[in-house]
Amino acid sequence: MDSFARRIDPKANQAEARRQQNINEALWKERTHQVQQYVARWVYTHGIPFHACDNDEFKEMVEAIGRFGPGFQPPSQHHYREKLLEEEHARTKSLLQDREDEKNKYGCSVMTDAWTDMKRRSIMNICTHTTAGTSFIKSKEMSNVSHTSEVIFELVDKAIQDLGPDSVVQVVTDNASNNMGAKALLHDKRPNIFWSSCATHTINLMLQGIGNLPRFKKRIDQAKSFTIFVYGHHRTLACMRSFTLKRDIIRPGVTRFATAYLTLQSMMEKKDDLRKMVVDSKWYDLPDVKSKKGKEATAMVLSIPFWKGVSLCLKVFEPLVKLLRLVDGDVKPSMGFLYGELINAKKAIKEAFGNVEIKYKEVMSIVEKKMKDRLDSPLHVAAYMLNPYYSYTNSSIFCDSTIMEKFMLCVETFYHGEDEKAYRAVNDDLDRFQTKQGSFSKNMARSCQRFDFNPASWWRLYGGGAPDLQAIAIRILSLTTSSSGCERTWSVFEQTHTKRRNRLTTERLNNLVFIQFNNRMLSKKERISRNKNYEVLLSSDCSEAQGFFFEGGDEQALVQIRDEDEGEMQGTGIPWSVLGDAMGVEDELQPRRSARVAREVDEEDWESEKEDEDNVHEDIDYEEDNCEISNTSDYVHVE
C-alpha cells in the first residue's frame, strides 16, 4: 500500500530503486531488453525520430512509468489537448519566473523574426531576452497581411505594451528595410527604446560575403565535393570512418556558414588520417574511387595548395566565428563585449594576411560594410566604453571623440525627457568612472580584468557613487545583441503545426510552441552550465549541412541569410525577397519533383553496380558537442 501512497519522483536515486529489485542480474538484463523492445516497436511503428529519445524528459517519463508499476493508463488525446497541456504550460511559466524577475529589475530585449513555412504561411515570432536567458512569448500567423513597416511596428508596440514599456530597453531584428521603417515609427512613439540590428545575422552576412570571394569559395567547394563523394557511397564512407576512428568529417552547425567552418576545421584535424586513407589499398581498391570524381577526391586530399587554402580559410573565419559564438551562445549578455571583440577580430584578420593591406583589403571591406550602422550604433559603442574590461585597460577610449559622441547619443536616448539625469550621467558620473573615484578604485574592482566577468554585476557592486550612469550601465550591459534565439522557433513551429495537429486552436498551438521552445532553451542553458566547452554552434540535426552531403543541398537549408542590400518595392517598404516568398517564386522555378526525389536520383548516379549495401550497416555519428576545438594558430600560415 505504501508504494501507491508514495509520490512518484523519476529524479529519485535510481540505484537505490534498483537495489530494491529482488531479482538476479541476468533476469534484470532480460527484463530490461524486453521493455526496450516495446519502446523500440513504438518508435519504429510511428516514425518517432531516434533523437527524440535522447533527452532527460524521455528518461524521466520512462522512470516515472516504471515507478508507477503495472496497470498505468496513458492519457487520452483529450487529456493531451486540454488539462495536461494547460498544466505543462503553467509549469513552464513557473520555470521562467526568474526571467520575469530579471526583466522587472534590469530590463529586457524584445526580439522579432518573420519567416515563411513550407505551406506558404507567414509567421511572426516574438521572444524576450533577459540576463537569465531567452523566452518565447508568442507566434502570430500573418499570411494575409503584408509585412510593411506599419504592421511590424504595431506588432512590436503591442508586445512592448504587454511586457511593460518601462521594462523594455531595446528591440532586436535583422536590418531589412521594413524593420528599419518600423524602427523609425517606434522612435516617434517611444524615443527612449533602442532598436538594434541582429549581430548573429550581420556576422553571418560577413562570413557569407567572405566565403563567396573566389579564393575562399574554391576551397569550400572542393571540401564539399570531397564530402559529397565520400557520403555518396557506403563503402567510401565506411573506409573513411575506419581511418578516422568512426569520427565524422561533417559537423552540422546552426547555419550553413557555421557548418562550413566547423567542417573545414574537422577536416584539418583529420588531415593526416585522410592522407593515410587515400594512399592505402583499402581506399584505392574501391571501384568508386577509380571514377573521375573519385580520382579528384584523392588528388584533393593529397594537394598541398588545398590544405594551405583551408588553413587560410580557418585563420580568416576563426575571429568572426569566435564572435559568432559570443553573440549566438546566450551564455552571457553580449552587448558589453560585441564592439570590443569586433575590433579584436578585425586585428586578427589582418594578422592572418601578415598585416599586408593589399591582401586583407577585400576581406576588411566586407566586414566594414556589414558592420556600419549595424554593430557600431551608439548603444554598442556606449556599452563598449562602459565595460571596464576594455576602458580600464585602454584609457584612450575616453579620449576618442567618435566614441564619446556616440556615448552621449546613447545617454540622450536612455534618459529621453529626463535632462537632469542625462546631465549628471555625462558631466559628473562619467568623470568618477573614468578617474576611478570612490568604489571604482577598490582593489576588488580589478575583477574586471577577466573576460568571463559580468560587467552589469560589476556596476551593481561598484557604481553606487555614480547612480545615474550606473542605471544606464546596468541596463545596457545586461542586453543581448542577437535575435537568433527567436529564429530557433522555426523548426518548433513546423513540428507542432502538422496534419496530425491541424485541428488545434491558435491558443493551443501557441501553448505547444511555448512549452517546446522554452523547455529547449532551459535544457540548453543547463547543458552549457554543466559543460564549459559546449560548442554552441553545433546543431543536433543536419538541415544546415546539406551542401556537404549532396549537390544543391544548400538550397534545402532552413536558415536563409537574407542580405538587407537587396532592395525593396518602391512605396511599400517591403523587401523583394519577402514579396517573392509570399508569391512562391522559388517553387515556380523548381522542377516538379520534391527535393527528396532529386536527392535520390543524384545518389543513384553515384552508385556502383557492384556495390553491396548489405556489407555496411553503420549510421553516421556526429562528433559530440564536447569535442576539443582545435586552435587554428597551429595551422600553416599562408602569405
C-alpha positions as CSV (number, residue, x, y, z in Angstrom):
1,M,0.0,0.0,0.0
2,D,2.9,2.3,0.8
3,S,4.1,2.1,-2.8
4,F,0.8,3.6,-4.1
5,A,0.8,6.4,-1.5
6,R,4.4,7.4,-2.2
7,R,4.9,10.3,-4.6
8,I,6.3,9.4,-8.0
9,D,9.6,11.1,-8.5
10,P,11.5,10.0,-11.6
11,K,14.5,12.0,-10.5
12,A,14.9,10.0,-7.3
13,N,18.0,7.8,-6.9
14,Q,17.7,5.0,-9.5
15,A,20.5,3.0,-7.9
16,E,18.5,2.7,-4.7
17,A,15.4,1.7,-6.6
18,R,17.4,-1.0,-8.4
19,R,18.7,-2.5,-5.2
20,Q,15.2,-3.0,-4.1
21,Q,14.5,-5.3,-7.0
22,N,14.7,-8.8,-5.6
23,I,15.9,-10.4,-8.8
24,N,19.3,-11.5,-10.1
25,E,21.4,-9.6,-12.6
26,A,20.7,-11.9,-15.5
27,L,17.0,-11.7,-15.1
28,W,17.3,-7.9,-14.7
29,K,19.1,-7.7,-18.1
30,E,16.5,-9.9,-19.8
31,R,13.6,-7.9,-18.5
32,T,15.3,-4.7,-19.5
33,H,15.7,-6.0,-23.0
34,Q,12.1,-6.9,-23.2
35,V,11.0,-3.5,-22.2
36,Q,13.4,-1.9,-24.7
37,Q,11.8,-4.0,-27.4
38,Y,8.4,-2.5,-26.7
39,V,9.8,1.1,-26.7
40,A,11.6,0.4,-30.0
41,R,8.4,-1.0,-31.5
42,W,6.6,2.2,-30.7
43,V,9.4,4.3,-32.2
44,Y,9.6,2.3,-35.4
45,T,5.8,1.9,-35.9
46,H,5.0,5.6,-35.5
47,G,8.1,7.1,-37.1
48,I,9.5,8.7,-33.9
49,P,12.9,10.3,-34.6
50,F,15.6,8.5,-32.7
51,H,17.0,11.7,-31.2
52,A,13.5,12.3,-29.6
53,C,14.5,9.6,-27.1
54,D,17.9,11.1,-26.3
55,N,16.9,13.7,-23.7
56,D,16.2,14.0,-20.0
57,E,12.4,14.3,-20.4
58,F,12.1,10.9,-22.1
59,K,14.3,9.2,-19.4
60,E,12.2,10.8,-16.7
61,M,9.0,9.6,-18.4
62,V,10.3,6.0,-18.6
63,E,11.4,6.1,-15.0
64,A,8.0,7.5,-13.8
65,I,6.1,4.8,-15.6
66,G,8.4,2.2,-14.1
67,R,7.9,3.6,-10.6
68,F,4.1,3.5,-11.1
69,G,4.1,-0.2,-11.8
70,P,1.6,-2.4,-13.7
71,G,-1.7,-1.0,-14.8
72,F,-0.8,2.5,-15.8
73,Q,-3.4,4.1,-18.1
74,P,-1.8,6.5,-20.6
75,P,-3.5,9.9,-21.2
76,S,-6.2,10.2,-23.9
77,Q,-5.9,12.6,-26.8
78,H,-8.4,14.8,-25.0
79,H,-6.2,14.9,-21.9
80,Y,-3.2,15.9,-24.0
81,R,-5.1,18.7,-25.6
82,E,-6.8,20.1,-22.5
83,K,-5.8,19.5,-18.9
84,L,-2.2,18.2,-19.3
85,L,-1.4,20.9,-21.9
86,E,-2.6,23.6,-19.5
87,E,-0.7,22.1,-16.6
88,E,2.5,21.9,-18.6
89,H,2.1,25.4,-19.8
90,A,1.7,26.6,-16.2
91,R,4.7,24.6,-15.1
92,T,6.9,26.1,-17.9
93,K,5.8,29.6,-17.0
94,S,6.8,28.9,-13.4
95,L,10.3,27.8,-14.6
96,L,10.6,31.1,-16.3
97,Q,9.8,33.2,-13.2
98,D,13.5,34.1,-12.7
99,R,13.4,35.7,-16.2
100,E,10.3,37.7,-15.3
101,D,12.1,38.9,-12.1
102,E,15.2,39.9,-14.2
103,K,13.0,41.7,-16.7
104,N,11.4,43.8,-13.9
105,K,14.8,44.7,-12.3
106,Y,17.2,45.1,-15.2
107,G,15.0,45.3,-18.3
108,C,14.8,43.1,-21.4
109,S,15.1,43.0,-25.1
110,V,12.2,42.2,-27.5
111,M,13.2,40.0,-30.4
112,T,11.1,39.5,-33.5
113,D,11.5,37.4,-36.6
114,A,9.3,36.7,-39.6
115,W,9.5,33.6,-41.8
116,T,7.5,31.6,-44.3
117,D,7.0,27.8,-43.8
118,M,6.7,25.1,-46.4
119,K,2.9,25.7,-46.7
120,R,3.5,29.4,-47.5
121,R,2.2,30.5,-44.1
122,S,3.9,33.6,-42.9
123,I,4.7,33.5,-39.2
124,M,5.9,36.3,-36.9
125,N,7.7,35.2,-33.7
126,I,8.0,37.3,-30.5
127,C,10.6,36.5,-27.9
128,T,12.2,38.3,-25.0
129,H,15.8,38.1,-23.6
130,T,17.0,38.9,-20.1
131,T,20.2,38.1,-18.3
132,A,18.6,34.8,-17.3
133,G,18.1,33.8,-21.0
134,T,15.7,33.8,-23.9
135,S,12.0,33.2,-23.6
136,F,9.4,32.6,-26.3
137,I,6.3,34.8,-25.9
138,K,4.1,34.1,-28.9
139,S,3.8,33.4,-32.6
140,K,1.3,35.1,-34.9
141,E,0.3,34.0,-38.3
142,M,0.4,36.8,-40.8
143,S,-0.3,35.1,-44.1
144,N,-2.9,37.6,-45.2
145,V,-1.0,40.7,-44.1
146,S,1.8,42.4,-46.0
147,H,4.9,42.8,-43.8
148,T,5.0,46.6,-44.1
149,S,6.8,48.8,-41.6
150,E,3.5,49.8,-40.1
151,V,2.4,46.2,-39.5
152,I,5.7,45.3,-37.8
153,F,5.6,48.4,-35.7
154,E,2.1,47.6,-34.5
155,L,3.1,44.1,-33.5
156,V,6.3,45.2,-31.7
157,D,4.5,48.1,-30.0
158,K,1.8,45.7,-28.7
159,A,4.4,43.4,-27.3
160,I,6.2,46.3,-25.6
161,Q,2.9,47.4,-24.1
162,D,2.1,43.8,-22.8
163,L,5.6,43.4,-21.3
164,G,5.6,46.9,-19.8
165,P,7.2,49.8,-21.5
166,D,9.5,50.6,-18.5
167,S,10.9,47.0,-18.7
168,V,11.9,47.1,-22.4
169,V,15.3,48.6,-23.3
170,Q,15.7,47.5,-26.9
171,V,14.2,45.8,-29.9
172,V,16.4,43.4,-31.9
173,T,15.6,42.4,-35.5
174,D,17.5,42.0,-38.8
175,N,18.3,45.1,-40.8
176,A,15.7,44.6,-43.5
177,S,14.2,47.9,-44.8
178,N,10.7,47.2,-43.5
179,N,12.2,46.6,-40.0
180,M,14.1,49.9,-40.3
181,G,10.9,51.6,-41.2
182,A,9.3,50.2,-38.1
183,K,12.3,51.4,-36.1
184,A,11.5,55.0,-37.2
185,L,7.9,54.6,-36.2
186,L,8.8,53.2,-32.8
187,H,11.3,56.1,-32.2
188,D,8.5,58.6,-32.8
189,K,6.3,56.9,-30.2
190,R,8.8,55.5,-27.7
191,P,12.0,57.6,-28.2
192,N,13.7,56.0,-25.1
193,I,13.7,52.5,-26.6
194,F,16.7,51.4,-28.7
195,W,16.3,49.3,-31.9
196,S,19.3,47.2,-32.8
197,S,20.4,45.0,-35.7
198,C,20.8,41.3,-35.0
199,A,24.6,40.6,-34.6
200,T,24.3,36.9,-35.5
201,H,22.6,37.8,-38.8
202,T,25.2,40.5,-39.5
203,I,28.2,38.3,-38.7
204,N,26.7,35.6,-40.9
205,L,26.5,38.1,-43.7
206,M,30.2,38.8,-43.2
207,L,31.0,35.1,-43.4
208,Q,28.8,34.8,-46.4
209,G,30.5,37.7,-48.2
210,I,34.0,36.4,-47.4
211,G,33.1,32.8,-48.3
212,N,31.9,34.0,-51.7
213,L,35.3,35.5,-52.6
214,P,37.0,33.3,-55.2
215,R,40.0,32.2,-53.1
216,F,37.8,31.0,-50.2
217,K,34.9,29.7,-52.3
218,K,37.2,27.5,-54.2
219,R,38.4,25.7,-51.1
220,I,34.9,25.4,-49.6
221,D,33.6,23.9,-52.9
222,Q,36.5,21.5,-53.0
223,A,35.7,20.3,-49.5
224,K,32.1,19.9,-50.4
225,S,33.0,17.9,-53.5
226,F,35.1,15.5,-51.3
227,T,32.4,15.0,-48.6
228,I,29.7,14.6,-51.3
229,F,31.8,11.8,-52.9
230,V,32.6,10.1,-49.6
231,Y,29.0,10.2,-48.3
232,G,27.6,9.2,-51.7
233,H,28.8,5.6,-51.4
234,H,28.5,3.3,-48.5
235,R,31.9,1.7,-48.9
236,T,33.8,5.0,-49.2
237,L,32.0,6.2,-46.1
238,A,32.9,3.0,-44.2
239,C,36.5,3.3,-45.3
240,M,36.8,6.9,-44.2
241,R,35.3,6.1,-40.8
242,S,37.7,3.2,-40.3
243,F,40.6,5.7,-40.7
244,T,39.1,8.4,-38.5
245,L,38.1,6.0,-35.7
246,K,34.4,6.4,-36.6
247,R,34.6,10.2,-36.2
248,D,32.6,12.1,-38.8
249,I,34.1,14.8,-41.1
250,I,30.9,16.8,-41.4
251,R,30.0,18.8,-38.3
252,P,26.5,20.3,-38.7
253,G,26.2,23.9,-37.5
254,V,23.3,26.2,-36.7
255,T,23.8,27.9,-40.1
256,R,25.4,27.0,-43.4
257,F,28.4,29.2,-42.6
258,A,28.9,27.7,-39.1
259,T,28.8,24.3,-40.8
260,A,31.4,25.3,-43.4
261,Y,33.8,26.5,-40.7
262,L,33.2,23.5,-38.4
263,T,33.6,21.0,-41.2
264,L,36.8,22.6,-42.6
265,Q,38.1,22.6,-39.0
266,S,37.2,18.9,-38.7
267,M,38.9,18.1,-42.0
268,M,42.0,19.9,-40.8
269,E,42.0,17.9,-37.6
270,K,41.8,14.7,-39.5
271,K,44.2,15.7,-42.3
272,D,46.8,13.0,-41.5
273,D,44.1,10.4,-41.3
274,L,42.6,11.3,-44.6
275,R,46.0,11.4,-46.3
276,K,46.8,7.9,-45.0
277,M,43.4,6.7,-46.2
278,V,43.8,7.8,-49.8
279,V,47.2,6.1,-50.2
280,D,46.0,2.9,-48.6
281,S,44.9,-0.1,-50.7
282,K,41.6,-0.2,-48.8
283,W,40.7,3.1,-50.4
284,Y,42.4,2.6,-53.8
285,D,40.8,-0.8,-54.4
286,L,37.3,0.6,-54.1
287,P,35.5,0.7,-57.5
288,D,34.1,4.1,-57.0
289,V,37.5,5.6,-56.3
290,K,38.5,4.8,-59.8
291,S,35.8,7.1,-61.2
292,K,36.6,10.7,-62.3
293,K,35.2,12.1,-59.1
294,G,36.9,9.5,-57.1
295,K,40.3,10.5,-58.6
296,E,39.5,14.1,-58.0
297,A,38.7,13.4,-54.3
298,T,42.0,11.5,-53.9
299,A,44.0,14.3,-55.6
300,M,42.4,16.9,-53.4
301,V,43.4,15.2,-50.2
302,L,47.0,15.0,-51.4
303,S,47.1,18.6,-52.6
304,I,49.3,20.9,-50.6
305,P,47.7,24.0,-52.0
306,F,44.3,22.7,-50.9
307,W,45.4,22.3,-47.3
308,K,47.1,25.7,-47.3
309,G,43.8,27.2,-48.6
310,V,41.8,25.5,-45.8
311,S,44.3,26.9,-43.3
312,L,43.8,30.4,-44.6
313,C,40.0,30.0,-44.5
314,L,40.2,28.9,-40.9
315,K,42.5,31.7,-39.9
316,V,40.3,34.3,-41.6
317,F,37.0,32.8,-40.4
318,E,38.0,32.0,-36.9
319,P,37.9,35.6,-35.4
320,L,34.4,36.0,-36.8
321,V,33.3,32.5,-35.7
322,K,34.6,33.3,-32.2
323,L,32.5,36.4,-32.3
324,L,29.5,34.4,-33.5
325,R,29.9,32.0,-30.5
326,L,29.7,35.1,-28.2
327,V,26.6,36.6,-29.7
328,D,24.8,33.4,-30.5
329,G,25.6,31.4,-27.5
330,D,23.3,33.0,-25.0
331,V,25.9,32.2,-22.3
332,K,26.2,35.7,-21.0
333,P,24.9,39.2,-22.1
334,S,27.0,40.1,-25.1
335,M,26.2,43.8,-25.6
336,G,29.2,44.9,-23.4
337,F,31.6,42.7,-25.4
338,L,30.5,42.8,-29.1
339,Y,32.1,46.1,-30.2
340,G,35.4,45.4,-28.4
341,E,35.7,41.8,-29.7
342,L,34.8,43.1,-33.2
343,I,37.8,45.4,-33.0
344,N,39.9,42.4,-31.9
345,A,38.5,40.3,-34.8
346,K,39.5,42.8,-37.4
347,K,43.0,42.9,-36.0
348,A,43.2,39.1,-36.1
349,I,42.0,39.0,-39.7
350,K,44.7,41.5,-40.7
351,E,47.3,39.4,-38.9
352,A,46.1,36.3,-40.9
353,F,47.3,38.2,-44.0
354,G,50.6,39.2,-42.5
355,N,49.2,42.8,-42.0
356,V,49.7,43.4,-45.7
357,E,46.9,45.8,-46.7
358,I,46.7,44.7,-50.3
359,K,46.0,41.1,-49.1
360,Y,43.4,41.9,-46.4
361,K,41.7,44.9,-48.1
362,E,39.0,42.9,-49.9
363,V,38.0,41.0,-46.8
364,M,38.1,44.0,-44.5
365,S,35.9,46.0,-46.9
366,I,33.2,43.3,-46.4
367,V,33.5,43.4,-42.7
368,E,33.4,47.2,-42.5
369,K,30.4,47.4,-44.9
370,K,28.3,44.9,-43.0
371,M,29.1,46.4,-39.5
372,K,28.4,50.0,-40.5
373,D,25.2,51.3,-38.8
374,R,24.5,47.8,-37.6
375,L,27.2,46.9,-35.0
376,D,28.6,50.3,-34.3
377,S,25.5,52.1,-33.1
378,P,25.5,54.5,-30.1
379,L,24.2,51.6,-28.0
380,H,27.0,49.2,-29.0
381,V,29.7,51.8,-28.6
382,A,28.4,53.1,-25.2
383,A,28.4,49.5,-23.9
384,Y,32.0,49.1,-25.0
385,M,33.1,52.2,-23.2
386,L,31.2,51.4,-20.0
387,N,32.7,47.9,-19.9
388,P,35.8,48.3,-17.7
389,Y,37.3,45.2,-19.3
390,Y,38.1,47.5,-22.2
391,S,38.1,51.1,-20.9
392,Y,40.2,50.4,-17.8
393,T,42.7,48.5,-20.0
394,N,42.9,51.2,-22.7
395,S,42.2,54.7,-21.2
396,S,42.5,56.2,-24.7
397,I,38.9,55.1,-25.2
398,F,37.7,58.0,-23.1
399,C,39.6,60.4,-25.5
400,D,38.1,59.1,-28.7
401,S,35.8,61.8,-30.0
402,T,33.7,59.3,-32.0
403,I,33.2,57.0,-29.0
404,M,32.3,59.9,-26.7
405,E,29.8,61.4,-29.3
406,K,28.0,58.0,-29.6
407,F,28.0,57.6,-25.8
408,M,26.2,60.9,-25.4
409,L,23.7,60.0,-28.0
410,C,23.0,56.8,-26.1
411,V,22.5,58.7,-22.8
412,E,20.1,61.1,-24.6
413,T,18.0,58.2,-25.8
414,F,18.1,56.3,-22.4
415,Y,17.2,59.5,-20.5
416,H,14.9,61.0,-23.1
417,G,12.9,63.7,-21.4
418,E,15.0,63.5,-18.2
419,D,17.6,66.2,-18.9
420,E,18.8,66.4,-15.3
421,K,19.7,62.7,-15.1
422,A,21.4,62.9,-18.5
423,Y,23.4,65.9,-17.5
424,R,24.6,64.2,-14.2
425,A,25.5,61.0,-16.0
426,V,27.7,62.7,-18.6
427,N,29.2,65.6,-16.6
428,D,29.5,64.1,-13.1
429,D,29.3,60.3,-13.1
430,L,31.4,59.7,-16.2
431,D,34.3,61.6,-14.6
432,R,34.1,59.4,-11.4
433,F,34.1,56.3,-13.5
434,Q,37.0,57.4,-15.8
435,T,39.2,58.6,-12.9
436,K,38.3,55.6,-10.7
437,Q,36.9,57.6,-7.8
438,G,35.2,56.1,-4.8
439,S,34.3,52.4,-5.1
440,F,35.8,52.3,-8.6
441,S,39.3,52.5,-7.0
442,K,38.9,49.4,-4.8
443,N,41.3,46.5,-5.3
444,M,38.3,44.2,-5.6
445,A,37.1,46.1,-8.6
446,R,40.0,44.6,-10.6
447,S,37.9,41.6,-11.3
448,C,37.0,43.4,-14.5
449,Q,40.3,42.3,-15.9
450,R,38.9,38.8,-16.6
451,F,37.0,38.3,-19.8
452,D,34.5,36.0,-18.1
453,F,33.4,38.6,-15.6
454,N,29.9,40.1,-15.6
455,P,30.1,43.9,-16.3
456,A,26.5,44.6,-15.2
457,S,27.2,42.9,-11.8
458,W,30.4,44.9,-11.5
459,W,28.4,48.1,-11.9
460,R,25.9,47.0,-9.3
461,L,28.8,46.4,-6.9
462,Y,31.0,49.4,-7.5
463,G,28.8,52.0,-9.3
464,G,26.8,53.4,-6.4
465,G,28.9,56.6,-6.4
466,A,27.7,57.3,-9.9
467,P,24.0,56.5,-9.7
468,D,22.7,58.0,-13.0
469,L,25.5,56.4,-15.0
470,Q,25.1,53.2,-13.0
471,A,21.4,52.9,-14.1
472,I,22.4,53.1,-17.7
473,A,25.3,50.7,-17.4
474,I,23.4,48.0,-15.6
475,R,20.6,48.0,-18.2
476,I,22.6,48.2,-21.4
477,L,25.3,45.8,-20.2
478,S,22.6,43.2,-19.5
479,L,21.4,43.2,-23.1
480,T,21.8,40.6,-25.8
481,T,22.9,41.6,-29.3
482,S,21.0,39.0,-31.4
483,S,17.6,37.8,-32.2
484,S,18.8,34.3,-33.2
485,G,17.1,32.8,-30.2
486,C,13.8,34.0,-31.7
487,E,14.7,32.4,-35.1
488,R,15.1,29.0,-33.5
489,T,11.3,28.7,-33.1
490,W,11.1,28.0,-36.9
491,S,11.5,24.2,-36.6
492,V,9.5,24.1,-33.4
493,F,6.5,25.7,-35.1
494,E,6.8,23.4,-38.1
495,Q,6.8,20.4,-35.9
496,T,3.7,21.4,-34.0
497,H,1.7,22.6,-37.0
498,T,1.4,19.3,-38.8
499,K,-1.5,17.5,-40.4
500,R,-2.0,15.5,-37.2
501,R,-2.4,18.7,-35.2
502,N,-4.2,20.9,-37.7
503,R,-7.3,20.9,-35.5
504,L,-5.5,22.7,-32.7
505,T,-6.8,26.1,-31.8
506,T,-4.5,29.1,-32.1
507,E,-4.2,29.2,-28.3
508,R,-3.3,25.5,-28.0
509,L,-0.8,25.8,-30.9
510,N,0.9,28.8,-29.2
511,N,1.0,26.9,-25.9
512,L,2.7,23.9,-27.6
513,V,5.3,26.2,-29.1
514,F,5.7,28.0,-25.8
515,I,6.3,24.7,-24.0
516,Q,8.7,23.2,-26.6
517,F,10.8,26.3,-27.2
518,N,11.2,27.4,-23.6
519,N,12.0,23.9,-22.3
520,R,14.6,23.5,-25.1
521,M,16.2,26.8,-24.1
522,L,16.2,25.8,-20.4
523,S,17.8,22.5,-21.3
524,K,20.4,24.2,-23.4
525,K,21.2,26.6,-20.6
526,E,21.7,23.6,-18.2
527,R,23.9,21.8,-20.7
528,I,26.1,24.9,-21.1
529,S,26.4,25.3,-17.3
530,R,27.4,21.7,-16.9
531,N,29.9,21.7,-19.8
532,K,32.1,24.8,-20.2
533,N,33.4,23.5,-23.5
534,Y,29.9,23.2,-25.0
535,E,30.0,24.1,-28.7
536,V,27.1,26.5,-29.1
537,L,27.4,26.5,-32.9
538,L,26.9,22.7,-33.4
539,S,23.4,21.6,-34.3
540,S,21.7,18.4,-33.4
541,D,20.4,18.0,-37.0
542,C,22.0,18.3,-40.4
543,S,19.5,20.7,-42.1
544,E,22.2,23.3,-42.4
545,A,24.8,20.8,-43.6
546,Q,23.0,19.6,-46.8
547,G,25.5,21.3,-49.1
548,F,28.2,18.9,-47.8
549,F,26.0,15.8,-48.4
550,F,24.7,16.3,-52.0
551,E,24.8,18.7,-54.9
552,G,22.4,21.6,-54.4
553,G,22.0,20.8,-50.8
554,D,22.5,24.4,-49.7
555,E,19.1,25.2,-51.2
556,Q,17.5,23.0,-48.6
557,A,18.8,24.9,-45.6
558,L,16.2,26.1,-43.2
559,V,18.1,29.3,-42.3
560,Q,18.4,31.5,-45.4
561,I,20.5,34.6,-44.5
562,R,18.9,37.5,-46.2
563,D,21.1,40.4,-47.3
564,E,19.4,43.7,-46.5
565,D,21.1,45.3,-49.5
566,E,18.7,43.5,-51.8
567,G,16.3,46.5,-52.2
568,E,12.6,46.9,-51.7
569,M,9.4,47.6,-53.7
570,Q,9.1,51.3,-54.0
571,G,6.5,52.9,-51.9
572,T,5.8,49.7,-49.8
573,G,8.8,49.3,-47.6
574,I,8.7,45.5,-48.3
575,P,11.9,43.7,-49.4
576,W,11.7,42.0,-52.8
577,S,12.6,38.6,-51.1
578,V,9.6,38.9,-48.8
579,L,7.3,39.5,-51.8
580,G,9.0,36.6,-53.7
581,D,8.4,34.3,-50.7
582,A,4.8,35.3,-50.4
583,M,4.2,34.6,-54.1
584,G,6.0,31.2,-54.1
585,V,8.5,32.3,-56.8
586,E,11.1,29.7,-55.9
587,D,8.5,26.9,-56.1
588,E,7.6,28.0,-59.6
589,L,11.2,27.9,-60.7
590,Q,11.9,24.4,-59.3
591,P,11.4,21.2,-61.3
592,R,8.1,19.5,-60.5
593,R,9.5,17.0,-58.1
594,S,10.4,17.0,-54.5
595,A,13.9,17.7,-53.1
596,R,13.9,14.2,-51.7
597,V,13.3,12.6,-55.1
598,A,16.0,14.8,-56.6
599,R,18.4,13.7,-54.0
600,E,17.6,10.1,-54.5
601,V,18.3,10.4,-58.2
602,D,21.6,12.1,-57.5
603,E,22.6,9.4,-55.1
604,E,21.7,6.7,-57.7
605,D,24.1,8.3,-60.1
606,W,26.8,7.8,-57.6
607,E,26.1,4.1,-57.0
608,S,28.4,1.5,-58.3
609,E,26.8,-1.5,-59.9
610,K,28.8,-3.9,-57.8
611,E,28.2,-2.1,-54.5
612,D,26.8,-4.4,-51.9
613,E,24.9,-2.3,-49.3
614,D,24.4,-5.2,-47.0
615,N,28.1,-5.0,-46.0
616,V,27.7,-1.7,-44.3
617,H,25.1,-1.0,-41.7
618,E,26.7,1.8,-39.7
619,D,24.8,5.0,-39.2
620,I,26.5,8.4,-39.4
621,D,27.5,9.5,-35.9
622,Y,28.4,13.2,-35.5
623,E,31.1,14.2,-33.1
624,E,29.9,15.1,-29.6
625,D,29.5,18.7,-28.5
626,N,32.3,18.3,-26.0
627,C,34.9,17.5,-28.7
628,E,38.0,19.6,-28.3
629,I,38.2,22.5,-30.6
630,S,41.5,22.9,-32.3
631,N,43.5,26.1,-32.0
632,T,44.0,27.4,-35.5
633,S,47.2,29.0,-34.5
634,D,48.7,25.5,-35.2
635,Y,47.7,25.8,-38.9
636,V,50.1,26.7,-41.7
637,H,50.4,30.5,-42.3
638,V,49.8,31.4,-45.9
639,E,51.2,34.5,-47.3
